[in-house]
């Protein structure tokens, strides 16, 4: 890895794909886009590398998945 970046694990790639099913409220990435952060030296937006996505985005995707999986009153 000459550029200093680390290679994400399969779990992280899976989590990133799952998180990208919803928009990110932290960085405003749309559904289907990777989360970004500001580079501390240039201020440019760069993809997050140490985490699959922002924590709030992962939690939001999990919540939406749970809501979609719960049976409604009509299903009973």
Secondary structure, 3 states (H helix, E strand, C coil): CCCCCCCCCHHHHHHHHHHCCCCCCCCCCCCCCCCEEECCCCCCEEECCCCCCCHHHHHHHHHHHHHHHCCCHHHC
